[in-house]
Amino acid sequence: MRLALYTGLILAGGYTCLTPALAADPTGDWRVADGVANIRVAQCNGSMWGAVSWEKQPGGRDENNPDVSKKNRPTLGMATLIDMKKKPGIDQWEGQVYNAKDGQLYSATITPAGPDQLEIKGCVMGFLCGGETWTRVGPPIPSSPANAMAKGAPKSGGAAPKAHGTQAAQATTGATAPAPAAPKAAGAAKPGQKGAADPVGDICLLPEIAGFAH
């Protein structure tokens, strides 16, 4: 099956340039365990959201969605972490995760486990819980103009968040795994440019996320 659930068991390695001070920040690009995709996590409208920012096998479709109108939608840019709210007193966010393998939504939490790992846990009807760990491949993402007015969201003071230099290629192409259709880091777009190096950009501007009714 081309499209599998964009989660998995722990993937060795990480974004080694980060410091422990960033351990509680779940934003950035994260590699799923089997290496088939990156998930970009950002704060949008006061909640954490995640969307597919890179696919090892391009051209995936949401073919298992029970909504017939969505079966042909591209999985690139598709929301996977949905409206996750921070839990009081702890560095954990709670909301829903979309399982592309069966087209269903599940209750879930995300919890940073150091600067380069993000623990994902989900449950079906409060039981049958399972979890996995994603590994960071892109730096934390500052708040963008799309969500700067959200309660508690700091203003970014300008342009939408982007990874810089070769980090942009790592965050969106998954430079640590084979990706035939993705550009190499050396040929990545310059900071401020958009194109093949970053086809998703600011996930807060994606229609599925920007149009979410709170």
Disulfide bonds with the S-S distance in Angstrom:
Cys44-Cys204 2.02
Cys123-Cys129 1.85
